[in-house]
Amino acid sequence: MPRQTERVVTYSRAGQTYIGVDFGTTNTVVSLADASGAVRTLVYPSAQGPLPTFRSVLCYVHEDNDALGGVKRVFCGADAIEAFLRQGDEARLIQSVKTFLSSKSFSRSTIHGRDYSLEEIVADFLRGLLKAAQWPDGVADSTGTIAVGRPVRFAGDGDDALAEARLRAAFLAAGIANIEFGLEPQAAAFFFAKRLCEPATVLVADFGGGTSDFSIVQFDPETGKTEALAHTGVGIAGDTLDYRIIDKVVAPAFGKGSRFRPQGRWLEVPKWIYFEFEHWHRLSFLKRPAVLRELREIELTSDAPQALAWLREFLEQELGFHLYQAVNRCKTALSSADHAELVFEFAPISLRCTISRADFEQWIAPDVAAIEAACSDALAQAGLSADDMSVVFMTGGTSFVPLLRQRFESRFGAEKIVAGDEFVSVGSGLALLAREREFKKYNKNK
């Protein structure tokens, strides 16, 4: 493995700050790079103290007052979660909004009687993100290029060009025009390059909430030159792994696979209801009068009436966010334990069960295989083999999943695997990428 150290290249204009924004499915990170190449990540206040990540959620709250129609307030990050828990029916929580960007079928949403475009929703989040950050003095007056991350392939089966155009429009609506896009795994590679002091061929594996992305790059620390050899990605990551727990444990407890008997013959409860659980952001769509009415009718002749009653209560109480938290806690626990308990209790629902890591790994095996296939595509695109990699940098929250790490250690050799800064490497790399691009433009125009 190449020798590693902290390396700072001192080009660029003094006094200027460069910003990287890693807009993630689950968390968002904003990092700053100065003229010397030093990087810092902005922090956000929380109950646990300042955190370098900002939850990618927002909440619209309708508040009645003397004004006609009342007022609508927007909360973002941890404040959005608190507002949702406090306001109940008056709150609309929106999460995983990044997964909508490439979808041609989703362009608007009605929130408290008003139509919002997807770009408006993302812009509202960006305003909250930038307002809540603890900025150092003077940054606003000395800002250069802002680099915004994007995955190699956006989650879903939609249009990548559309997703990028929507994201650019959202930043513009939030008052930010001077942005350039950077591939998320390439940004992570750029950040990792600071550690190297010898030439190296590096595979960066970025495992996030919505996508798993791979980039192969060659570094020459002496010249600071970076050459991208391949980029691939797949829309399978942490959210998909969470859904396997939902599908195998929660959905059966909510009546999946059960039967009901309309007009004297047995039928299976419609599967489409449970397919919606694959996407957290679609759960609120099930709270429609027609769906709830159909569930009540099914419950009357069901062979699992309690399970159907739980499902109906789950939808009526809009407990999707709470389920997300419970499942994510269980998955996280399985990263360091052989067994973990899934606890989801909101009266009258009482779901408590123990999940083994062995079962979880069996459930996610096809997903891990698909992620490995995307990695193989990157190697093939570069015309290289696993043996040609000097180092493999694993980043992103999903990189903590043991089965994923084991597969990569087996393929590339444990001695080549490097981790660290899993949650901030992309944002930090984007800030460095912004700095380099600004430097190139500056020298070109001199």
N, C-alpha and C positions, 0 to 999 in steps of 0.2 A: 504494500500500500504506500502511496506517495506520502512523504513527510508533510505534516500539517503544522501550521503556525497561524498567527494573525498577521495578515499582510494588508497594508494600506497604500494605495496608489494615490499620489497627491496631485492630480490634475483637476481642472475645473476652476470656475471663477469664485474668488473668495467672497464670503458673506452670503452666498445663495443657499437656499434650502430646496431639496428635491423630495418629492412625496410619492410614496407607493401606497396604493389602496388595494388590498386583497379582499374583495367582496365575495364572501363565501356563502354556501348554502346554510351553514349552521352558525358560523362566527365570521366577523369581519375584523380586519387588522389594518391599521394605518401606521406607516413607518416613515421616518425622516432620515435623509442622508445629507451631511454637510459637504463643504468643498473638499475636505480632506478624505472623505470616504467613511467617516465615522457614522454609525447607524444607531438610531434609537427608535423604540416603538412607543407610540402614544398610549397612555393608560386612561382607564375609565373608572369612575367611582363605583363601588359595589358594596354590598353588605359584608363581603369577605376582604374588603380593602381594595386598593387600585389593581385593576386587571388589564393585561395587554390585549384582551379580546373583547369585542362588542357583539352581543347576540344579534343575529340577523333576523330580527322580528320587529314588527311594529303593530300598534294597536290604535284603532280609531274608536273614540269614545264620544257618544252623543250625550250632551248635557243640556237639560231643559233650563231655560231662563226666560226673561221677559221678551227677548227678541223673538220675532216670528220664526218658528221652526227650531229654535234653540241653537246651540253652537256645537261644533265638532272639534275635538282636540286630538292631536296625534302624539303618541308616546312611542319611543324607540328603545331597543335594547332591554336592559333589565327593568327599566321603567315601564316598558310595554307589558311585560309579564305581570308586574305588580298591578298595573291598571286593569288588566284582564281579570285577574283574580279578585280584585276589589269591586269592579263595576258589573260583572256578570252579564246579563242580557243586553246591557247598554254598551257593551264593548265588542269589537270585532278584531280578533287577533289574526294576523297574517304572518306566516312563517314560510321558509323555503321558497321565497319569492323568486330567487335566482332560477329555480327549475322551470318557471313559466316563460323565461325569456325567449326560448327557441320555438315556442308553440304558436303556430299560426291560428289555432282554434281558440286561443285565449288572448284577448286584447283589452277587455274591460271588465270591471267588477262593480256591482252596485253595493254601496256601503252606506247604510243609514239613509237610503232614499236618493243618493247621488251617485252618478256614474263616474268612476275613476279609470283613467287609462292605466295600463301597466307601467308606462313611463312615469306617470304622476305618483304612483305608489312607491316606486323605487326612488324617485326624487325626494319624496317625503322622508324616506328612510335615510338617505344620504344627508339631508339637512340635519336630522337628529344625530346622526353619527358624528358629523363635524362639530356640531354645537356641544355635544357632551364630552368631547375629548379635552384633556388637559394639555393645552398647547404651550410651548415655550414662548417667551416674549420675542416679538419681532419677526416671527415666521411669516405672517401674512403679508408683510411688506417686502419679502425677499424670496418669493416662491418662483421656482422655475417650472420645468415640465412636471406634470403629474402622470405617473405610470399606473394604469389600472389593469389588474390581472384578468385574464380570461382562460378558461380551460381549453385544452386542445379540441375537445368535442364537448359542447354543452350537453347537459343532462337531457334525456328525452330523445325522441326521434325527429326533432324539428329542424329548423333552419339556423345554422351557425351565423350566417351573415345577418339574418334578421335579429338574432340575439345580440350581436355586437352593435348593430345600429340602434336597437332599443336602449342598450346600456349607455351608449354615447348620448342619446337624446335625454336620458334621465339625468346624467351629469350636467348637461347643458341647462336643463330645467331647474337644477339645483344651484345654478350660477357658476358652474365650473366648465370652462370651455377649452382650456389648454391641456387636454389629456391625450395620451397615446397608450395603445394597448400593448401588453406584454403577455406572452404565454406563461401560465403559472409555473409549470415545471422548469422552464428556462430561467425564470426569476429565482426560483429556489436554487438552481445551479449557480447562478451568478452570486448569490449570497454564500453558497458553500465554497466558491472559488477563493474567497478571502483566506481560507484555512490552508490552502495548498502552497507549497514552495517548490514543487517539481512538476514537470509536464505530466498530464494525466488525461485519460479518457474516462468520463464519469457518466454513470446512469443515475438520473434523478427520478425517483418514484414518489409521486405526490398523491397521497391517499386522503381525500377529503370526505365531505358529507354526500356530495352528489356525483362526483366523478373521480376516476383514478387515471392520472396522466403520467406519461413517461417522456423523458427527454434525454438524449445522449449528446454530450458536448465534449469537446477537447479544449483543454486549458493550457496556456503557456504563461506561467507566472512572471517570467522575465519581461515579456512584452505586454502582458495584460490582455493578450488576444484570446478571444473565445470564439470557437467555431461550432455551430450547431450542426449535428449530423442527422438527427431524426427526432420526430415528435409524433406520439400516438396517444390515444386516450379512449376511455370507454365509460359510459354512463352507469357504472356500478361502483358503489363505495359504501360509506357508513350507513346511509339511510336504507339501502337495499339489505344490508346485514340485519339492521333493526327489524325490517319487515319479516325476515325469516322467523324471528321469535314471535311476532304477531301472528303469522300464518299458522305456526305449529302449536302455539299455546293459547293465545288470546282468542283468535277466531273460533276455534272449537268451543271455548267457554261461552262464546256469544252465539252459538247455534250453527256454526258452519258444519255441514254434513248431516244435519238433522232433517227431519221430514215433517210435513204437515199434510192434512187430508181434506182438501176442498172437494166437494161433490162426490165423496165416497171413494176416492183413489189417492194413494200416497204419492206425493211429489217432494223432491228435495228443495230445501230453502234456496232461493235464487243465489247463485254464486257471485253475481255481479256486485252484490252488496259488499262482499268481503274483498273483492278486488280493489275497491276504493281505499282500503286500508294500506295499500302499497305506497300511496302518496299522502303524506301527512296533510299537505295543503288542500286535499280534496275531501277530507272528512266532513268539513262544514257543509259541503254540498248535499250530504245525506239528510241533513235536518230540513227536509222539505215536507210539507203537509202530506203530499201523495205517498212519500216513502214511509212516513210514520204511520199513516192510515193502513198501508199494506202490511206493515209489521204487526199491527194490532190484530188484523184479520188472520194472519198466519199463526199468531200466538194462540188463537182460540182452538185450533185443531192440531197444534204442534205436539210431537213426541218429546220435546224439550222446552216446555213453556217458560221455565225459569231463565234458560239461556237466552231466549228471544226477548224476554222482559228486560234482562240485563242490557242487551243490545239497544233496545229502544230507550232505556234510561240513559245509556251512554251517549246516544245521539241527542236526546232532549236536553241533557245537562251540558252538552258540548265539552266532553272530557278528553278530546283528542290530545290537547297539549299535555295534560296530566299523564295520559298513557305513554306519550312520547318520552316524558321524563322517566317514568318507571322502567320502560324497556331499555332506555339508554343507560340507566344506572346498572341494570342487570348485565348488559353487554360489557360495560366498563369493568365491573367486578370480575367477569370471566376472563379478563386479560391477565389477572394475577391469582386466580383461584380456580380450583377444579370444579367447584359448584357455586352457584349464586341463586339467591331467592328473588323471584319476581313478585312484587307486592303491588296490587292495584285495588284499593278499597275506597269506594265512594258509595255510601248507602243508596240503594240496596245492593250494589255490586260488591262482592267480596271475593277477589281472586288472589290466591296466594299459592305459589308452587315453586319447587326447586328445579333448576335447569343445570344440567351437567355441561362442562366444556366439550366433552366428547360428542354429546348430542348436537350442541350448537355448531361444532365444526363439521359434522355430517350434513346439517341443514345448509351451511354456506359453501360447501365444497364446490358446487357448480359455479357459484359467483367468483370464488377464488380462482377457479380454472379459467374463467373468462378474463379476469384481471391478468393472469399469467399469459394468456394468449395475446393480450394487448402489448405486454412487455416483449413477447417474442416478435411481434410486428415491428416494434421499434428497433430491435436488433437486426432483423431482416432488412429494414429500410436503410440502416447504416452499413449493411454488409459486414457485420461483426458478430462475434460469438460471445458467450458469457465469459470465456477465458480472456477476451480482449479488454474487458472492463478493469480499470485500475481500482475503482472504488464504486460502491453503490450507496447513494445518499437517500435514505428513506425518511420522508417527512409527511406531515398531516396527521390528524387525530386517529384515523383508521389504521395507521402504521403500527399501532399498539396491539392489534389483534394478533395473538400468538401464531395461529395457523398461517397467516400471511407472512409473518416474519420468518417462520420455519421454512416455508417454501422458498423464499428468497435466499436464506442462508444455505439451504441445500443446493440451490442452483448456482450461486455465485461464490459460495464459501463464506463462512461466518466472519473470517478475518477481513473481508472486503466491505462488510456492512457497517455503515456509519449512520448514527441518528443524532438527534438533538435539535432544539429550537423547533419542535414539530409544529407548533401553532403560529409561529411568527416568521419562519424562514421565507415564505413567499412574499409577504408584505415588505420585509427588509430587502429582499432581492429586487423587488420592484422599485424601491427608492434608489438603490444603486443603479438599476437599469435606467431610470429617469436621469440620473446624474451623468451617466455615460452618453446618453443620447443628446443631452443638452450640450455637453462638451463637444461632441462631433459637429453639431450645428453651429456652435460658436466659432470653432476653428475654420469651418467651411466658409463662414461669412466674413472672416477677418481680412 
